[in-house]
Amino acid sequence: MQSDEQYSARKADRGRTRPRCPVSRAADGTWQVHDFAVARALLRGPGTVQAGLGIETVEKLPRRIRRPVLYRDGAEHREHRRQTARFFTPRRVDGHYREPMVRIAEGQLARLRASGEAPLSDLAFDLAIGVVSEVVGLRHSRPGIRRRLERFFPEEFGEPGLTSVRGLYWLLRQNTNWLRIHLADVRPAVRAHRRQEQDDLISHLIAEGCTNAEILGECLTFAAAGMVTTREFICLAAWHLFSDAELLAHYRSSDEARRLAVLEELLRLEPVIGRLRRRTTEAVQLACPGGPVTVPPGDHVELLLDDVNADPEHVGGDPLGVRPDRAREVGAGLSFGDGPHRCPGAHIALLETDVFLSRLFALDGVRMSGTPRVVFQEAIGGYEIRGLTVALPRPGRR
C-alpha cells in the first residue's frame, strides 16, 4: 500500500501541528495530552472522572435520578457495564445484529438505486438509527425519528441557562426535543417491552427499575454515541475511498477482516470525537518522558486524540499515512476511548460501516458528486461531513 502524502492527507484536519511535548496547558488552564502512552494510562488509571459532553449540566439533576452510563464513574459504572456487556460481545454482534445491518443497508442502497443520487449523510444516518434501534430496542417509533434526532443534535450547540436569551432559548428547545423523542420513540418502546420482555437494553433497564425518564436518558446517550458518530465516520471513510483509487481497490479486493483493518486505520487517523475530557478527583501524575507532571485535584485534562493517534512512538513511521497493515498492532488507536469508558459498541460501529460501504462500492459506476467539506463541532471536539452526495450512472449512460 503506497503511503504517498497525496493519498494519506487527513481530511478532518483541525489545523494544529502536533507538539513535541507530551503534555501542555491551554490558555484556560486545561491540561492537554498529546502522547499516546500518557493518554492511555490516564484513561485506564484512577483519580479522574468524566468531564465535558454535557456532564456539568447532568450533575445538576437531583441525585435520586439515575444518570446515564456515560455520566457515571466508579463501582456504579463498572456494575452497569458488567450487566450490559452481553449486548456488545463480538459473538452477539455477529449473531444478532449482522442480519439487521445487511437488511437496513440494502434498504438504503435501494433508495439510492431508485433516486440515482442521495446525500450520503442521510443514508448513513438512517442506517445508524436502524442498527442502534435494534440494539437498544427502539423498534416501535412513530414515523420521523431521523428528523427528531436531527433537531436534538443541532448544527450549533448552545449553552443552557437562564442568564441570556440564547441560553433560555436553547434550554426550551432541548426540553421540547426531549419531549418529542420521549412521546414518539421511547414511550411506545417502553410500553411494548412492558407487555412482552425482549432481549435488549430497554428490557434490561425496565428490569432494573428505571423510570421512563431514565430510560429516555440512556436512549439519547446511545443515540449520540452510536448514531451521530457512526454517520460521520461512514461519510469520512467513504470520502477517503472515493478520493484514493489505490485504497479503494485494496478495500474492494479484501476479505472482511482486511476491510475492517482499513476502517480501523482510517478511524485512527480521523477520530470522530477529537477530544476526551476528564476531571481529576485527586492529584494525578502523568508519566512523561522528561519527568512526571502532577495535575492537581479539580483540574481538567483534555486528550487530543488526533495528536495521540498520530504519536510515532506508538503507531510507527508515517503516522499521518493510511497503512491498513498498521491496524494489526494499533487498531483504531484511542478513537473508541480506553479504560472503563471505552466505547462498548466499537465492533458494532466498524461492522455496520463495512456492511454498508462494501455494498455501496460494489455498485457499478457509483461515484461521489458535490464537494465534501468538514465542519467542526468545537463544543464536542467532533466533525460533520457536509456536501457529500453519492450518485449512480443514469440509465443508458456510463
N, C-alpha and C positions, 0 to 999 in steps of 0.2 A: 504493500500500500504506500503510494507516494505521499510524502508529508510536506510537499512544497507549500509555501506560505499562501499561494493563491487558492489552495484547496482547504486550508486549515484556519482561515481567519475567523475569529469569534464574531458572531453576528449580534449577540446581545452584549456588546462592549460597553461597560459602564464608565469608560473614559478615564480610568486610573491606570497608572503604572504600578505594578506590584513592587512594594518597597523591599529593601533588603532586610530591614529589621523585622523580626517575627511578631513583635507587639509594639503598637504605637498608641497615641492618645489623640482623640479628636478635639476640636475646639471646645466642645461642651463637656469635656472630661471623660467621655466614654472611652474605655479601653478597647482597642481594635486588634484582633488577632489575624495574622496573615500566614501563619505557619501551620502545616497540616498536623504535625505531631502535637503541638501545643493545643490546637483546636480539639482534636480527638480526645486528648487527656482531660480537657475541661468538660466536655460533654459526658464523658464516662465517670468522672470523679464526683466526689461530694462537694458541698459548700456553695452550690448555686441552685437557683430555681428559674423557671420560665419567666421571660420578660418580653415586652412587645406583643404584636399580634392582638392588641386589644385587651391584654390581660389586666392592665391597670383599671379599665372600666369594669371588667368582670369581678375584680376584687372588691368593688364597692357594693356588690349584691349581698343581701342578708346571708349569714353563714348557714342558715337552715336549707338554703338552696344548693343542691348538689352541682358542683362545677363540671363542665365537660372535661373529658380526659386530657385534652390539650393543656388545660389550665391547672392541672393538679401535679403535685410532686410528692416524693417520699413514698411511704408504705401504701397510702391510699391509691396512688397512681400505679405502683407495681402490682397491686392486687387486681385492679381493673384490667391491666394489660395481661395478666396471667389468665384471667377468666375469659377474655375475648380473643386470646391468641389463636384459638382453633379456627376462627373465621378467616385467617390470613396465612395459613401454612401453604407452602408450595403445592402439597398434595390437594388441599382443599381448593386452591385457586384452579388447578388443572382439572379437578374432577367436577367442581360445581359451577365455576364461572366461565370456563373456556367456551362452552356451548352458547351461553347468552352473549359473550363477546362477539363470537362469529355471527350470530343471528343479527345483533344490533349493527355490527359493521356492514354486513351485507345489505341491511336496510338503508343505511346511509349512502352506500355506493349505488343502490338502486335509484335513490333520489338524484344522485349526480348523473347517472345514465339518462334518466328521464328529462332532466333540465339541460344537460350538456355543460353546465357550468354552475359552480356554487362556491360561496366563501368557505374556506377550509375550517375556519373557526366555528362556523355553525355545525358542520358535520362532526367535528371533533367534540364539541360541547354536548351535542345530543348523544354521541357515543359514551362519553364520560358520565353523563347523567344516568343513562340506562344501566351502565355497569355498576356504578355506586349504588343505585337504587336496588339492584339485586342483592348486593352485599348487606345493605342496611335494612332493606325491607320496605322501601317506598314504592310499592307496586300498585297502589290504589289512588294515585294522584288524579286530580281533575286536569283537563287539557290546559296547557300553558305553563308548565313547570319551568321551561327554559326562560321564558320572559320574567317569571317571578324571581328566579335566581339571578338573572342579569340586573334586575332592579336592586336586589340585595347586595350584589357585588358591583358597585358603580365604578365608572371610569376614574372618578376622583373621590378620595376619601376625605371626609370632614372630621372635625374634632367635636365630639359630643359635649354639651354643656349648656348652661343657662346664662352665660355671660355675654353672648353675642347672638345676633340674629342668625348668622350662619350656623352656629353651634346648635341653636334651638331647632332650626330647620332640619339639620342633619339628624338630630335626635328623633324628631317627629317622623321624618321619612323612614328611618330604620325601624322604628316601632311599628309603623304601618306595614313595612315589608315583612317583618317578623309575623305579624298577624295574618297576612296573605298566605304565607307558606304554612303557617300552622293550620289554617282553616282548609286550604286546598290540598295539602300534601300530607302533613304529619297526622292530623286528627283522623282522616279517613284510614290511614295505615294503622294507627293505634287501635281504632275500633275493630278493624278486620283481624288484627292479631289477638285482641282480647276474645273474639269469637272463636278463633282457631289458632293455636300456637304454631309458630313456624320456626324454622332453623335459621335464624338470622339475628342481627343485632337488636332490632326493636323488641323481639320476643325476649331476648336476654335482659334488656333494660326494664321491661314490664315485670319480669320475674324478680328483679332486684328491688321492685317497689318504686321505681322512678315515676314522677308526675309527668303529665303531658308537656309542661314547660321544660322540664329537664330533658325529656326525650327530644324536644324541638332543638334545644341547645346542642345535643350530641349530633343530631342530623345535620345541622348547619355547620358544625365543625368538620364532619366528614365531607360535606359539600365543598367547603373551602379547600380541604386537604386533598380530596380525590377527584373533584370535577374541574375546578378552575385551573389548577396546576397542570393536570394531565392535558387539558385542552391546549394550553400554551406550549407544552413540550411537544405535542404532536405537530403543531404548526411549525415550530422551530426546527424539529428534526426533518420534517418534510422539506423545509426551505434549504437545509443543508444538502439533502439528497437531490433535489431538483437542480441545485447550483453546481453540483460536483458529479460529472458523468462517471468518473472512476469509482467514487464512493458508491454511487447508485448501482453500478454494475456489480460491485462486490456484494452489496446488500441483496440484490436480486438473485444472485447465484449461490447464496449461502443457505445453510440449513437454519433452523430456528435458533439454535444455540449461538451461532456466529452472528445472526442478525441481532439478537439481544445484546451481544458484545458491542456491536456498532452503536446501538442506542445507549448503552451504559457509557460509552466513551463520549458520545455527544452530550449526555447529561452531565458528565464530569466537567466538560468544557463549558457547558451552558446551564448552570444550575438555575432552575426556575425561580426559586427563592434565593436571593443572593446574600441575605443576612440572617443569622440566627442570633438572638439576644438572650443573655442570661443576667440575672441579678445575684450578686454574692450575698450569702447569709452569714458568712464568716470570712476571715482573711484567707485568701486562696493564693497559693504560689504557682506561678506559671514557669515551667522549667525551660527557659530559653537558653540557646547555645552560649550566650555571653554571660550567663548567670541568672538565677531565679529573679522573677519580677513578682512582687507581692501586691495583690489587689485587695484593698480594704473592704470590710463588710459594707453592704449597701450600695456599692458601685455597680455600674452596668458594664458588661463585656459584650462586644459585638464581634461575631465571627464572620469575616468577609469571605464567603465561600468561593467567589470567583478567583480570589487570591489563593486561598487554601488549596483548592483543587488544582491549581497550577504550580504548586510547590515542587520544584525539580528534585528536591531531596527525597520526595515520596513517589512522584509519578515518573521520574526519569527525564531523559533528554527530550527536547522539543515539546515542552509542556503545553504549548498552545496549538500543537498539531493534532489532527484526528488520526489516531492509531488504534484500530479496534483490538489488536492483539494485546494492548496495554490493559484492557478490561479484565483479563485473567488474573492480574496481580492487584489492581487498584479498584476495580469495579467502577461505580459512579462517584468515587471519592466520598465526600460528605454531603452530597446533594440530597440524600434522604435523611440527613442528620446522623446521630450515633448515640450510644448510651440508652438510657431508659426511654427517651423520647424519639428514638429512631422511628421513622415512618413505618407503621405496620403494613401499609398497603403497597410497599415498594414493588413486590413481584406482580401485583395486580396492575399497577400503572405501566410497567415495562411490557407485560404480556399484551394488554389491550392495545397499547401503541403499536406493537408489532403485528398483532392480528389485523389491525386496520391498515397500517402502512404497507404491509406485504401485499395486501389485496388491492390497495389503491395503485401501487406501482406495477401490478400485474395487468392493469387495464391498458389496452392497446392505444397508444398515442396520447396518454394523459400528460398534461403539461401545466405549468404554472403561468398564470396570467396576472397582470397587475404588478405593482411594485411593493413588496412587503416592507414594512418598517417596524421598528421596535419602539414601544412607548414604555417608559419605566414607571413603576409604582413605588415611589420613594418611601411611602408610609409602611410598606411591607417588604421592600427590597426585591420586588418581583418585576417581571416584564410582561407585556402583552404584544402579540404579533398582529398587526393590522394590515389589511390590504392584500392578503394572500388568497387568491382565488385559483381554484383548480378547474381545468376545462378538458373536455374530450373533443375529438375531431367531429365536425358537423357531418351528418350523413352525406355520403358521396364525395367527401373531401378528406384528404390525408395531409 
